[in-house]
Amino acid sequence: MSSGSGANNGHAKEAALYEQQLSKIGEVRAALGQLSGKSALYCSDGSIARYLIARNWDVRKATKMLMKTLKWRSEYKPDEIRWDEISGEAMTGKIYRSDYFDKSGRSILVMRPGCQNTKKSKGQIRYLVYCMENAILNLPAGQDQMVWLIDFAGFSLPNVSLLVTKLTADVLQGHYPERLGVAILYNAPKFFESFWKMASPLLEPKTKNKVKFVYSDRPETDKIMEDLFNMDELECAFGGRSPVTFNIDDYAARMREDDKKMPLLWSPENSALASEPYRMKNHGSQQCDSGLKTEETASDVIGETEAASEKSGETDTASDKEDTEAASEEREETETSSGKRGENATESVKEELTETVSEKKEETETESSTVKSTSSQGEGIASAGKSGSSSDP
């Protein structure tokens, strides 16, 4: 077979796969039923595709996940959060959007957990959501992901909070699927590795695979950072050459200007939001820019999903049970191997993890018991659409 015919065959397969994916987007849209207001704007082909990718192209699971987001957005109203509401959380620069993008055009959220300045998780998560919405607002056309650049300078054991980690994972994975391209954990201290072993079971495999530990004293670091960022723009704190640092007054001015743009983005007259197309790309089918591999190709996922569709309810319960058991095993390993640093603080983190895993198990049992009633998706989504029409996507 000539290279030309091989290429044509590859293009034909890709085109067939793309049509399959578009068909599944249509199935989710049909299951959602009639939507209005911000819910209708939110459910573009591109947005629906992100939920399908997050659920391995399983229409039932993706629809259920999207329904939950529509309900959450109608109640939490993330697009209506404004700077003056959350500015107190931002004073130390613990999270902010950089004024430059990575080489792929992705928004960058710089995070400095060592600069934590508040104690209430509710306010911390609301500020994170504000930053997520702002990062999406500023994405260039054709780009739908962001980068998290996490600087551990000044981070200590008292900064560890499994509750905030769980809430962050819930928001990111549940309501912003496929929005994270890569998370760079820069110079994480040694004790954080033990915490990571305990906390990582809270993350789905796809999210966990996007996390990359980078250390300034290791030779491969320069290559990783240079591949992702323009070093002239990147801050010195991350090995870049820019001397610019966070300034709260300048940042506040930027955010207030962006706040004026948000209502325009969610205006019914803004057809660009609702018409965001699905572009077949790296999601779930190739390596991401950071070099982290995804687990399956999109075609494999679709084939396996269709073959297993009759067992999806059983798979949900079994999968969740395995997650809980895996978390328990990792916890036991961690309890055996870690503990030389701050034993009292570490014990409290372990207790918090135990409670969190227990909560997750209870949620799983509750959710699995309602799978059948939720599967009649037309009715559930109709109510989500009505609530979303008032003031949320």
HUKALIN-V627873 format. One record per residue. N is the residue number from 1. SS is DSSP state (a for helix, b for strand, c for the rest). PHI is phi in whole degrees, -180 to 180 (none if undefined). PSI is psi in whole degrees, -180 to 180 (NA if undefined). Layout:
# HUKALIN-V627873
n->N ss->SS phi->PHI psi->PSI
n->N ss->SS phi->PHI psi->PSI
This chain:
# HUKALIN-V627873
n->1 ss->c phi->none psi->130
n->2 ss->c phi->-71 psi->160
n->3 ss->a phi->-64 psi->-31
n->4 ss->a phi->-65 psi->-45
n->5 ss->a phi->-69 psi->-33
n->6 ss->a phi->-65 psi->-41
n->7 ss->a phi->-65 psi->-41
n->8 ss->a phi->-63 psi->-39
n->9 ss->a phi->-64 psi->-40
n->10 ss->a phi->-63 psi->-42
n->11 ss->a phi->-64 psi->-38
n->12 ss->a phi->-65 psi->-42
n->13 ss->a phi->-65 psi->-40
n->14 ss->a phi->-66 psi->-40
n->15 ss->a phi->-65 psi->-40
n->16 ss->a phi->-65 psi->-41
n->17 ss->a phi->-64 psi->-42
n->18 ss->a phi->-61 psi->-41
n->19 ss->a phi->-66 psi->-39
n->20 ss->a phi->-60 psi->-44
n->21 ss->a phi->-67 psi->-42
n->22 ss->a phi->-61 psi->-37
n->23 ss->a phi->-64 psi->-40
n->24 ss->a phi->-69 psi->-36
n->25 ss->a phi->-60 psi->-42
n->26 ss->a phi->-64 psi->-37
n->27 ss->a phi->-65 psi->-42
n->28 ss->a phi->-64 psi->-44
n->29 ss->a phi->-61 psi->-41
n->30 ss->a phi->-65 psi->-40
n->31 ss->a phi->-67 psi->-33
n->32 ss->a phi->-66 psi->-31
n->33 ss->c phi->77 psi->-164
n->34 ss->c phi->-73 psi->123
n->35 ss->c phi->-115 psi->158
n->36 ss->c phi->-143 psi->171
n->37 ss->a phi->60 psi->-142
n->38 ss->a phi->-69 psi->-27
n->39 ss->a phi->-62 psi->-42
n->40 ss->a phi->-66 psi->-40
n->41 ss->a phi->-65 psi->-39
n->42 ss->a phi->-67 psi->-36
n->43 ss->c phi->-88 psi->58
n->44 ss->c phi->-75 psi->169
n->45 ss->a phi->-59 psi->-42
n->46 ss->a phi->-61 psi->-41
n->47 ss->a phi->-68 psi->-46
n->48 ss->a phi->-60 psi->-39
n->49 ss->a phi->-61 psi->-36
n->50 ss->a phi->-63 psi->-36
n->51 ss->a phi->-71 psi->-37
n->52 ss->a phi->-66 psi->-42
n->53 ss->a phi->-62 psi->-43
n->54 ss->a phi->-63 psi->-27
n->55 ss->c phi->-111 psi->30
n->56 ss->c phi->53 psi->38
n->57 ss->c phi->64 psi->26
n->58 ss->c phi->-87 psi->112
n->59 ss->a phi->-61 psi->-44
n->60 ss->a phi->-63 psi->-48
n->61 ss->a phi->-67 psi->-41
n->62 ss->a phi->-65 psi->-40
n->63 ss->a phi->-63 psi->-44
n->64 ss->a phi->-61 psi->-43
n->65 ss->a phi->-63 psi->-44
n->66 ss->a phi->-66 psi->-37
n->67 ss->a phi->-58 psi->-43
n->68 ss->a phi->-63 psi->-39
n->69 ss->a phi->-67 psi->-42
n->70 ss->a phi->-60 psi->-41
n->71 ss->a phi->-67 psi->-45
n->72 ss->a phi->-61 psi->-44
n->73 ss->a phi->-67 psi->-35
n->74 ss->a phi->-68 psi->-28
n->75 ss->a phi->-96 psi->-42
n->76 ss->a phi->-82 psi->-28
n->77 ss->c phi->54 psi->59
n->78 ss->a phi->-63 psi->-32
n->79 ss->a phi->-77 psi->-6
n->80 ss->a phi->-103 psi->2
n->81 ss->c phi->-72 psi->134
n->82 ss->c phi->-122 psi->160
n->83 ss->a phi->-53 psi->-45
n->84 ss->a phi->-64 psi->-22
n->85 ss->a phi->-76 psi->-36
n->86 ss->a phi->-117 psi->8
n->87 ss->a phi->-60 psi->-30
n->88 ss->a phi->-62 psi->-31
n->89 ss->a phi->-72 psi->-22
n->90 ss->a phi->-94 psi->-7
n->91 ss->c phi->-57 psi->-35
n->92 ss->c phi->-92 psi->-3
n->93 ss->c phi->76 psi->30
n->94 ss->c phi->-70 psi->-28
n->95 ss->b phi->-144 psi->133
n->96 ss->b phi->-158 psi->156
n->97 ss->b phi->-89 psi->127
n->98 ss->c phi->-69 psi->160
n->99 ss->c phi->-93 psi->15
n->100 ss->c phi->-132 psi->166
n->101 ss->c phi->-114 psi->167
n->102 ss->c phi->-80 psi->180
n->103 ss->c phi->-66 psi->-18
n->104 ss->c phi->-93 psi->2
n->105 ss->c phi->83 psi->19
n->106 ss->c phi->-89 psi->141
n->107 ss->b phi->-62 psi->149
n->108 ss->b phi->-120 psi->123
n->109 ss->b phi->-101 psi->116
n->110 ss->b phi->-87 psi->131
n->111 ss->b phi->-126 psi->134
n->112 ss->c phi->-131 psi->85
n->113 ss->a phi->-61 psi->-22
n->114 ss->a phi->-71 psi->-11
n->115 ss->a phi->-99 psi->17
n->116 ss->c phi->-55 psi->130
n->117 ss->c phi->-125 psi->4
n->118 ss->c phi->-135 psi->166
n->119 ss->c phi->-114 psi->-20
n->120 ss->c phi->-87 psi->122
n->121 ss->a phi->-63 psi->-31
n->122 ss->a phi->-59 psi->-47
n->123 ss->a phi->-69 psi->-36
n->124 ss->a phi->-64 psi->-43
n->125 ss->a phi->-71 psi->-37
n->126 ss->a phi->-64 psi->-38
n->127 ss->a phi->-68 psi->-40
n->128 ss->a phi->-59 psi->-44
n->129 ss->a phi->-62 psi->-42
n->130 ss->a phi->-57 psi->-45
n->131 ss->a phi->-65 psi->-39
n->132 ss->a phi->-62 psi->-47
n->133 ss->a phi->-63 psi->-39
n->134 ss->a phi->-68 psi->-39
n->135 ss->a phi->-63 psi->-40
n->136 ss->a phi->-68 psi->-41
n->137 ss->a phi->-55 psi->-36
n->138 ss->c phi->-97 psi->8
n->139 ss->c phi->-67 psi->138
n->140 ss->c phi->-71 psi->161
n->141 ss->c phi->-57 psi->135
n->142 ss->c phi->89 psi->-5
n->143 ss->c phi->-117 psi->136
n->144 ss->c phi->-131 psi->12
n->145 ss->c phi->-124 psi->166
n->146 ss->b phi->-131 psi->170
n->147 ss->b phi->-117 psi->137
n->148 ss->b phi->-103 psi->123
n->149 ss->b phi->-115 psi->102
n->150 ss->b phi->-106 psi->116
n->151 ss->b phi->-99 psi->121
n->152 ss->c phi->-94 psi->15
n->153 ss->c phi->-60 psi->131
n->154 ss->c phi->78 psi->3
n->155 ss->c phi->-78 psi->135
n->156 ss->c phi->-137 psi->172
n->157 ss->a phi->-56 psi->-38
n->158 ss->a phi->-62 psi->-19
n->159 ss->a phi->-76 psi->-13
n->160 ss->c phi->-72 psi->127
n->161 ss->c phi->-141 psi->109
n->162 ss->a phi->-69 psi->-31
n->163 ss->a phi->-62 psi->-49
n->164 ss->a phi->-65 psi->-37
n->165 ss->a phi->-61 psi->-45
n->166 ss->a phi->-64 psi->-45
n->167 ss->a phi->-64 psi->-40
n->168 ss->a phi->-62 psi->-46
n->169 ss->a phi->-62 psi->-41
n->170 ss->a phi->-62 psi->-44
n->171 ss->a phi->-68 psi->-49
n->172 ss->a phi->-62 psi->-50
n->173 ss->a phi->-78 psi->-35
n->174 ss->a phi->-83 psi->-33
n->175 ss->a phi->-124 psi->-7
n->176 ss->c phi->-132 psi->53
n->177 ss->c phi->-63 psi->141
n->178 ss->c phi->61 psi->18
n->179 ss->c phi->-87 psi->-24
n->180 ss->b phi->-89 psi->123
n->181 ss->b phi->-87 psi->-48
n->182 ss->b phi->-158 psi->147
n->183 ss->b phi->-118 psi->119
n->184 ss->b phi->-97 psi->117
n->185 ss->b phi->-97 psi->104
n->186 ss->b phi->-97 psi->118
n->187 ss->c phi->56 psi->48
n->188 ss->c phi->-65 psi->134
n->189 ss->c phi->-68 psi->163
n->190 ss->a phi->-58 psi->-41
n->191 ss->a phi->-66 psi->-21
n->192 ss->a phi->-68 psi->-28
n->193 ss->a phi->-62 psi->-38
n->194 ss->a phi->-67 psi->-42
n->195 ss->a phi->-63 psi->-40
n->196 ss->a phi->-62 psi->-39
n->197 ss->a phi->-62 psi->-34
n->198 ss->a phi->-79 psi->-36
n->199 ss->a phi->-87 psi->-28
n->200 ss->a phi->-60 psi->-27
n->201 ss->a phi->-62 psi->-17
n->202 ss->a phi->-74 psi->-16
n->203 ss->c phi->-95 psi->144
n->204 ss->c phi->-72 psi->152
n->205 ss->a phi->-52 psi->-41
n->206 ss->a phi->-63 psi->-39
n->207 ss->a phi->-71 psi->-44
n->208 ss->a phi->-59 psi->-37
n->209 ss->c phi->-70 psi->-14
n->210 ss->c phi->-90 psi->-5
n->211 ss->b phi->-89 psi->128
n->212 ss->b phi->-131 psi->123
n->213 ss->b phi->-84 psi->128
n->214 ss->b phi->-129 psi->135
n->215 ss->c phi->-126 psi->133
n->216 ss->c phi->-66 psi->-20
n->217 ss->c phi->-95 psi->11
n->218 ss->c phi->-110 psi->137
n->219 ss->c phi->-62 psi->-29
n->220 ss->a phi->-74 psi->-11
n->221 ss->a phi->-61 psi->-46
n->222 ss->a phi->-57 psi->-42
n->223 ss->a phi->-64 psi->-44
n->224 ss->a phi->-61 psi->-49
n->225 ss->a phi->-69 psi->-38
n->226 ss->a phi->-68 psi->-32
n->227 ss->a phi->-68 psi->-33
n->228 ss->a phi->-91 psi->-37
n->229 ss->c phi->-126 psi->156
n->230 ss->c phi->-80 psi->113
n->231 ss->c phi->-66 psi->-23
n->232 ss->c phi->-71 psi->-25
n->233 ss->c phi->-93 psi->-30
n->234 ss->c phi->-68 psi->138
n->235 ss->b phi->-64 psi->151
n->236 ss->a phi->-58 psi->-32
n->237 ss->a phi->-60 psi->-23
n->238 ss->a phi->-109 psi->18
n->239 ss->c phi->88 psi->6
n->240 ss->c phi->-84 psi->-172
n->241 ss->c phi->-113 psi->4
n->242 ss->b phi->-87 psi->128
n->243 ss->c phi->-83 psi->-2
n->244 ss->c phi->-64 psi->137
n->245 ss->c phi->-125 psi->170
n->246 ss->c phi->-67 psi->131
n->247 ss->c phi->-127 psi->116
n->248 ss->a phi->-63 psi->-36
n->249 ss->a phi->-67 psi->-45
n->250 ss->a phi->-64 psi->-41
n->251 ss->a phi->-68 psi->-40
n->252 ss->a phi->-60 psi->-41
n->253 ss->a phi->-64 psi->-41
n->254 ss->a phi->-62 psi->-45
n->255 ss->a phi->-68 psi->-38
n->256 ss->a phi->-65 psi->-36
n->257 ss->a phi->-67 psi->-41
n->258 ss->a phi->-67 psi->-34
n->259 ss->a phi->-59 psi->-32
n->260 ss->a phi->-70 psi->-27
n->261 ss->a phi->-82 psi->-26
n->262 ss->a phi->-60 psi->-47
n->263 ss->a phi->-62 psi->-30
n->264 ss->a phi->-68 psi->-38
n->265 ss->a phi->-61 psi->-40
n->266 ss->c phi->-97 psi->15
n->267 ss->c phi->-75 psi->141
n->268 ss->c phi->-57 psi->-22
n->269 ss->c phi->-78 psi->-12
n->270 ss->c phi->-86 psi->91
n->271 ss->a phi->-73 psi->-18
n->272 ss->a phi->-63 psi->-38
n->273 ss->a phi->-66 psi->-51
n->274 ss->a phi->-70 psi->-23
n->275 ss->c phi->-100 psi->14
n->276 ss->c phi->-57 psi->119
n->277 ss->c phi->-80 psi->166
n->278 ss->c phi->-90 psi->122
n->279 ss->c phi->-111 psi->119
n->280 ss->c phi->-70 psi->120
n->281 ss->c phi->-151 psi->-144
n->282 ss->c phi->-67 psi->-18
n->283 ss->c phi->-53 psi->113
n->284 ss->c phi->70 psi->3
n->285 ss->c phi->-127 psi->-15
n->286 ss->c phi->-141 psi->-176
n->287 ss->c phi->-76 psi->145
n->288 ss->c phi->-80 psi->170
n->289 ss->c phi->-58 psi->-27
n->290 ss->c phi->-77 psi->-6
n->291 ss->c phi->88 psi->1
n->292 ss->c phi->-82 psi->131
n->293 ss->c phi->-87 psi->141
n->294 ss->c phi->-82 psi->170
n->295 ss->c phi->-86 psi->-32
n->296 ss->c phi->-142 psi->158
n->297 ss->c phi->-80 psi->158
n->298 ss->a phi->-62 psi->-40
n->299 ss->a phi->-66 psi->-40
n->300 ss->a phi->-62 psi->-43
n->301 ss->a phi->-61 psi->-47
n->302 ss->a phi->-63 psi->-44
n->303 ss->a phi->-61 psi->-46
n->304 ss->a phi->-67 psi->-38
n->305 ss->a phi->-63 psi->-45
n->306 ss->a phi->-67 psi->-38
n->307 ss->a phi->-68 psi->-30
n->308 ss->c phi->-102 psi->7
n->309 ss->a phi->-60 psi->-34
n->310 ss->a phi->-69 psi->-23
n->311 ss->a phi->-103 psi->13
n->312 ss->a phi->-61 psi->-37
n->313 ss->a phi->-64 psi->-45
n->314 ss->a phi->-65 psi->-39
n->315 ss->a phi->-62 psi->-41
n->316 ss->a phi->-55 psi->-51
n->317 ss->a phi->-66 psi->-44
n->318 ss->a phi->-64 psi->-42
n->319 ss->a phi->-62 psi->-46
n->320 ss->a phi->-64 psi->-37
n->321 ss->a phi->-65 psi->-41
n->322 ss->a phi->-63 psi->-41
n->323 ss->a phi->-58 psi->-45
n->324 ss->a phi->-65 psi->-42
n->325 ss->a phi->-66 psi->-39
n->326 ss->a phi->-64 psi->-40
n->327 ss->a phi->-63 psi->-41
n->328 ss->a phi->-65 psi->-41
n->329 ss->a phi->-63 psi->-46
n->330 ss->a phi->-63 psi->-37
n->331 ss->a phi->-64 psi->-43
n->332 ss->a phi->-63 psi->-42
n->333 ss->a phi->-62 psi->-43
n->334 ss->a phi->-65 psi->-41
n->335 ss->a phi->-65 psi->-30
n->336 ss->a phi->-79 psi->-41
n->337 ss->a phi->-95 psi->-24
n->338 ss->c phi->-104 psi->166
n->339 ss->c phi->137 psi->4
n->340 ss->c phi->-78 psi->-23
n->341 ss->c phi->-104 psi->125
n->342 ss->c phi->50 psi->66
n->343 ss->a phi->-60 psi->-42
n->344 ss->a phi->-63 psi->-46
n->345 ss->a phi->-65 psi->-40
n->346 ss->a phi->-65 psi->-39
n->347 ss->a phi->-61 psi->-39
n->348 ss->a phi->-66 psi->-36
n->349 ss->a phi->-65 psi->-40
n->350 ss->a phi->-63 psi->-41
n->351 ss->a phi->-63 psi->-40
n->352 ss->a phi->-64 psi->-40
n->353 ss->a phi->-62 psi->-43
n->354 ss->a phi->-58 psi->-45
n->355 ss->a phi->-64 psi->-40
n->356 ss->a phi->-66 psi->-45
n->357 ss->a phi->-63 psi->-37
n->358 ss->a phi->-63 psi->-43
n->359 ss->a phi->-62 psi->-43
n->360 ss->a phi->-61 psi->-40
n->361 ss->a phi->-64 psi->-43
n->362 ss->a phi->-63 psi->-42
n->363 ss->a phi->-61 psi->-42
n->364 ss->a phi->-61 psi->-45
n->365 ss->a phi->-65 psi->-42
n->366 ss->a phi->-64 psi->-44
n->367 ss->a phi->-66 psi->-42
n->368 ss->a phi->-65 psi->-29
n->369 ss->a phi->-74 psi->-16
n->370 ss->c phi->-110 psi->7
n->371 ss->a phi->-59 psi->-42
n->372 ss->a phi->-64 psi->-43
n->373 ss->a phi->-69 psi->-31
n->374 ss->a phi->-76 psi->-23
n->375 ss->c phi->-66 psi->-17
n->376 ss->c phi->-82 psi->76
n->377 ss->a phi->-75 psi->-23
n->378 ss->a phi->-56 psi->-48
n->379 ss->a phi->-67 psi->-45
n->380 ss->a phi->-62 psi->-39
n->381 ss->a phi->-78 psi->-29
n->382 ss->a phi->-59 psi->-43
n->383 ss->a phi->-68 psi->-36
n->384 ss->a phi->-64 psi->-40
n->385 ss->a phi->-63 psi->-39
n->386 ss->a phi->-65 psi->-44
n->387 ss->a phi->-68 psi->-36
n->388 ss->a phi->-68 psi->-27
n->389 ss->a phi->-67 psi->-22
n->390 ss->a phi->-73 psi->-46
n->391 ss->a phi->-165 psi->31
n->392 ss->c phi->-162 psi->154
n->393 ss->c phi->-85 psi->NA
